[in-house]
Amino acid sequence: MKPSIKSAIALAALTTLSTQAFANIIWNDSNGNWNDSTKWSGGVVPGAEDHAVINDGFLSISGGVVVDSLTIAIGRIQGSGSITTNSLHWTRGNINLGGPNFPVNGVLTVNGHATIGVAGSEVSLAGNWVTNPYTCENCPETTLVLNGNTTLQGKITAGMGKIVNNGYLTLKEGSDSSIDYWYRWWSPLVNNGTIDANAGAGQTARFNNLFDNDGKVFVTSGSFVIYNYSGPLNNNAGSVFHVKSGATADITGNSITGVLNNGGEVSLEQGSTFTASYFVQNSGKTTFDNANLTFTDYDGIKINGGEFVANGNMNAGLTVAGGKVSLGDKPGLLEATWVTLGSASEITLVIAGNERGVTYDAVNGLDWVFAQGGVLNVNFESFEPVLGSKYLLFSGYVVSDENSEYVDGYIFSQLNVSGLDLTKYSYRLDYTGSGITFNVLAVPEPSAYAMLGLGLSLIGFAARRRKIY
């Protein structure tokens, strides 16, 4: 770096922190040991109440280092110890506290505010690691622990580094805002806090690594790209992944890569955009509210459990092996390439008017609709239908057995109706090759019940006669 640029960065850092009570102690840009007092301005090694400023040079440490604030404009810190600070300002340079020459895992802990990078810059966490990472799962690594409010702008590259976010991490503008890792099959980035992907309109924030979410992720503006090399994004129990209107989340990779919701909450607002190879929910809750969806894998969306609330075009197949499905608080239209409802599934549709997909819920399966059993709940809420009304709940080719009949295994195993005055109306669910329709019928007259009972008795008597003779 040119001296003028280094001086400007140092001046900016000192100006920003000049109102603090602690001392600014500056490294003299040469190579040496952190604890060598002759390498620091004033001949003093920075301590727990000081601001250490590194504009260039190479520093080695051993043991634990504690400073109130740390500024790294450029340079390199390497060693077998750890650094703890309340404030971090890291513009460029490399930190490696567990590199190949030191068989010790090092930790850089930031308990307060941190700013990492500027637009177009790159910092490196254990970036000088040279061993093949495929064979290095248990190798020493440098861990960056973020416990406060952190802003990442630019790029942070980690060789054998690991990042643990326990605080609030904001990803700012710039198409190269990224956390970039080598190929590893375990997650080198763990989120226990909150990540706010707030790149700005037309800008991109990016993670190039396996990523497990145990906290909260908000995609607020711009695009958030998660490029998982060899596995899915795991949204674990208690976690949140929320894409706001106008923002984009893109879960891609160099192979089929998708999302596994294992007990967390996934929410895509109306007007948001979401791209993945597939989406699988084993437990938890997912809400797709008229989002712009693209799933590149044939299997598309599979719900094994939990709650799935969705409306709009899924642009993929929807398989519900288990769990509860509904279309949200307001009636709407759910459209998928196909819809398969398994024996452990439960779907609830609301009828609050006569306009399909607008005042009453409807489902379209473009290729097919397959009711393999399961429960269908029809809720009329406070709406009173007209006698003879027909509601096309499911549209598409309805799968039947080899005899073109709708029998067990090809129909819902249970139909529950609520909100309908059963003293005035009865109902019937009709299956045809093109749809499943809910019919509102008149209540049979008492004479009809008597005739029905007589007919059943005659059938029973005839059956007994055939059985005897």
SVG drawing of the C-alpha trace seen along z (x, -y; Angstrom):
<svg xmlns="http://www.w3.org/2000/svg" viewBox="-91 -13 104 86">
<polyline fill="none" stroke="black" stroke-width="0.4" points="0.0,0.0 1.3,-3.5 2.3,-5.5 -0.3,-8.2 -3.1,-5.7 -1.9,-4.0 -1.6,-7.4 -5.2,-8.3 -6.6,-5.1 -4.7,-5.5 -5.8,-9.1 -9.4,-8.1 -9.2,-5.5 -7.5,-7.8 -10.0,-10.6 -12.9,-8.2 -11.6,-7.0 -10.0,-10.2 -12.8,-11.0 -12.2,-7.7 -10.5,-7.8 -8.0,-5.1 -4.6,-5.6 -3.9,-5.1 -0.8,-2.9 0.6,-2.3 2.7,0.5 5.8,-0.7 5.0,1.2 8.0,3.6 8.0,7.3 8.2,8.7 6.5,10.0 3.3,8.3 4.9,8.2 8.0,6.3 7.5,2.8 10.1,1.3 7.7,2.1 5.0,-0.2 4.7,-3.9 5.8,-5.3 7.5,-2.0 4.3,-0.6 2.6,2.7 -1.2,2.0 -3.3,3.3 -6.9,3.8 -7.7,0.1 -5.8,-0.8 -6.5,-1.1 -4.0,0.9 -3.5,-0.4 -1.7,1.8 -1.1,0.0 1.3,2.6 3.9,5.2 3.9,8.7 3.0,9.4 3.3,12.7 1.6,13.5 1.5,16.2 -0.9,16.5 -3.8,14.2 -3.9,10.6 -6.6,8.2 -7.2,4.7 -10.1,2.3 -10.0,1.6 -8.1,3.0 -7.6,1.3 -6.0,3.2 -5.5,1.2 -3.2,3.8 -0.6,6.2 -0.6,9.7 -1.1,11.2 -0.1,14.8 0.5,16.9 -0.6,19.6 -2.8,17.5 -6.0,15.4 -7.1,11.8 -10.0,10.4 -11.3,6.8 -14.3,4.7 -14.1,3.0 -12.6,4.1 -11.9,2.0 -10.4,4.3 -9.9,2.9 -7.3,5.2 -4.8,7.8 -4.6,11.4 -5.3,12.8 -4.1,16.4 -4.1,17.6 -4.1,21.3 -2.0,21.6 0.1,24.5 3.0,23.8 1.0,23.7 -1.0,26.8 -3.4,24.7 -6.8,23.3 -6.8,19.6 -9.7,17.3 -10.4,13.6 -13.3,12.5 -15.0,9.2 -17.4,8.4 -18.7,5.1 -18.9,3.1 -16.9,4.4 -16.5,3.1 -14.9,5.5 -13.8,4.4 -14.8,1.5 -16.3,1.7 -13.9,3.5 -11.5,4.6 -10.6,8.1 -9.5,9.3 -8.3,12.8 -9.0,15.1 -6.3,17.9 -5.9,17.2 -2.3,18.5 -3.3,22.1 -1.9,24.3 -3.0,27.9 -5.7,29.5 -8.9,28.8 -10.5,32.0 -8.1,33.9 -8.1,31.3 -11.3,31.5 -9.5,31.6 -6.7,29.2 -6.2,26.1 -8.3,23.2 -8.8,19.6 -12.2,18.8 -13.7,15.3 -16.4,14.9 -18.7,11.9 -20.7,11.0 -21.8,7.5 -22.9,5.4 -20.8,6.2 -20.9,4.6 -19.3,6.5 -18.6,4.6 -16.3,6.0 -15.0,9.6 -13.6,11.8 -11.8,14.9 -11.2,17.8 -8.9,20.7 -9.1,22.8 -11.1,20.1 -14.4,20.3 -16.9,17.6 -19.4,17.8 -21.9,14.9 -23.6,14.5 -24.5,10.9 -26.0,8.8 -24.1,9.1 -25.1,6.8 -24.0,7.5 -23.8,4.2 -23.7,3.0 -21.3,4.2 -21.5,7.2 -18.4,8.7 -19.8,8.6 -19.1,12.2 -17.7,14.7 -15.8,17.1 -14.5,20.5 -12.6,23.4 -14.5,26.6 -15.5,28.2 -18.4,30.6 -19.0,29.3 -20.3,25.8 -17.6,23.2 -20.1,20.5 -22.5,20.8 -25.2,18.2 -26.5,18.1 -27.5,14.4 -28.9,12.3 -27.7,11.9 -29.2,8.9 -28.4,9.2 -29.0,5.6 -26.9,5.1 -29.1,2.4 -31.2,2.3 -29.3,3.9 -26.5,5.1 -25.5,8.6 -24.3,10.1 -22.9,13.5 -21.8,16.5 -19.6,19.0 -19.6,21.9 -21.7,24.4 -24.0,22.5 -26.1,23.7 -28.6,21.3 -29.3,21.6 -30.4,17.9 -32.2,15.4 -31.5,14.4 -33.3,11.4 -32.9,10.6 -33.8,7.0 -32.8,5.5 -30.9,6.5 -29.8,10.1 -28.4,12.6 -26.7,15.5 -25.7,18.6 -23.5,20.8 -23.2,24.1 -20.6,26.3 -21.7,29.7 -24.8,29.6 -28.1,27.8 -28.7,24.8 -29.9,26.2 -32.5,24.1 -32.4,25.6 -34.8,25.7 -35.8,22.3 -34.2,20.4 -35.7,17.9 -35.1,17.3 -37.1,14.3 -37.0,12.7 -38.7,9.4 -40.7,7.9 -38.5,6.7 -35.5,8.7 -34.0,11.9 -32.6,15.1 -30.7,17.4 -29.6,20.8 -27.4,22.3 -24.3,24.4 -22.1,26.4 -24.4,29.4 -28.0,29.8 -28.4,27.5 -31.5,26.6 -32.9,25.9 -33.7,28.2 -36.1,26.7 -35.6,28.8 -37.8,27.1 -37.2,23.5 -39.3,20.8 -39.1,19.9 -41.0,16.9 -41.1,15.3 -43.1,12.1 -45.3,11.2 -43.0,9.7 -39.9,11.4 -37.9,13.8 -36.5,17.2 -34.4,19.6 -33.2,23.1 -32.8,26.6 -35.3,28.0 -37.1,27.3 -37.7,29.9 -39.4,29.4 -39.2,32.0 -40.6,29.8 -41.2,26.2 -43.2,23.7 -43.0,22.3 -44.9,19.4 -44.8,18.7 -47.0,15.6 -47.2,15.1 -43.4,15.0 -41.6,15.4 -40.3,19.0 -37.9,21.1 -37.0,24.6 -34.6,26.3 -34.8,29.9 -37.6,32.1 -38.8,33.0 -39.3,29.3 -41.1,29.0 -41.6,31.8 -43.3,31.3 -42.7,34.2 -44.0,32.5 -44.8,29.2 -46.9,26.4 -46.9,25.2 -48.8,22.0 -48.6,21.1 -50.4,19.4 -49.3,18.4 -47.4,20.4 -44.9,22.8 -43.2,23.4 -42.5,26.9 -44.1,30.1 -45.6,30.2 -45.5,33.4 -47.0,33.4 -46.1,36.6 -47.1,35.3 -47.9,32.1 -50.5,29.4 -51.2,27.3 -53.3,24.1 -53.4,21.1 -53.1,18.4 -55.4,15.9 -57.2,14.8 -58.6,17.1 -56.2,17.6 -55.0,19.9 -52.2,22.4 -50.7,23.7 -48.0,26.4 -46.7,28.6 -48.3,31.5 -49.9,31.9 -49.6,35.2 -51.2,35.4 -50.1,38.4 -51.9,40.4 -50.4,38.4 -51.2,35.0 -53.9,32.5 -55.0,29.7 -57.4,26.9 -59.3,24.8 -61.6,21.9 -64.8,21.0 -65.8,17.4 -67.5,16.6 -68.1,17.9 -65.1,16.7 -62.5,19.4 -59.0,18.4 -60.3,15.0 -63.0,15.6 -62.6,19.4 -59.4,21.4 -58.4,23.5 -55.5,25.7 -54.3,26.4 -52.1,29.3 -51.0,28.7 -49.9,32.3 -52.0,34.1 -53.7,34.0 -53.2,37.2 -55.1,37.7 -53.4,40.7 -55.5,40.3 -55.1,37.7 -57.5,35.2 -59.4,32.5 -60.8,29.7 -63.3,27.4 -64.1,24.2 -67.0,21.9 -66.2,19.5 -69.2,17.0 -70.1,17.4 -73.5,19.0 -73.6,20.6 -76.6,20.9 -78.2,24.3 -76.7,26.2 -73.4,24.3 -70.4,26.1 -66.8,25.3 -64.0,26.6 -61.4,27.1 -58.8,29.1 -58.3,28.7 -56.2,30.9 -55.9,34.5 -57.1,36.4 -55.3,39.7 -57.5,42.8 -56.9,46.5 -56.4,48.8 -60.2,49.2 -60.6,45.4 -62.3,45.5 -61.9,43.3 -61.5,45.7 -59.3,45.9 -55.8,44.7 -57.1,42.4 -59.4,40.2 -59.2,38.3 -59.5,40.7 -61.4,38.0 -63.5,34.9 -64.2,32.4 -66.6,29.5 -67.0,26.5 -69.0,23.3 -71.8,24.9 -75.3,25.0 -76.0,28.7 -79.6,28.2 -80.1,26.5 -77.5,28.1 -75.7,31.4 -72.6,31.8 -70.8,34.2 -67.3,34.4 -67.2,35.4 -64.1,36.8 -63.7,36.7 -60.9,36.9 -60.5,33.2 -61.1,32.0 -62.5,32.5 -65.6,30.5 -67.4,29.7 -71.2,29.7 -73.7,28.0 -76.9,30.1 -80.2,30.0 -80.8,31.8 -82.7,35.0 -86.3,35.2 -87.1,37.6 -88.9,39.8 -85.7,40.1 -83.9,41.3 -86.6,43.9 -86.3,45.1 -82.6,45.1 -82.8,47.3 -85.3,49.6 -83.0,49.9 -80.0,50.8 -82.2,53.4 -83.1,55.0 -79.6,55.0 -78.6,56.7 -81.4,59.3 -80.4,60.1 -76.8,60.5 -77.8,62.9 -80.0,64.9 -77.1,65.2 -74.8,66.2 -77.2,68.9 -78.0,70.4"/>
</svg>
